[in-house]
Amino acid sequence: MSDIAGMKNLGPVSLKRLAEVGITTREQLKRTGSVGVYRMFKARGIPVSLNMVYAVEGALLDMHWTALPQELKDRLKESAKQEND
């Protein structure tokens, strides 16, 4: 069982996809960050949406992703968008 398996917002599919890019521990997830995960998925052709950014950010903050403040979601969305430009 991976170290990140018990974190909020990360279900079996997310855990599998994170493992595909080499992220299996909380420290790796923290170091990579939510937008970094998004970027890694995109670079490897793994289907990803902003929901994954929010889910990872919520996991790192130990809160459900829907409870993230809108201002934070907006910043994350802008950062992810910049990665795509």
Summary of the structure (lengths in Angstrom):
residues: 85
radius of gyration: 11.8
end to end distance: 36.2
largest distance: 36.2
contacts: 239
relative contact order: 0.17
helix: 67%
strand: 0%
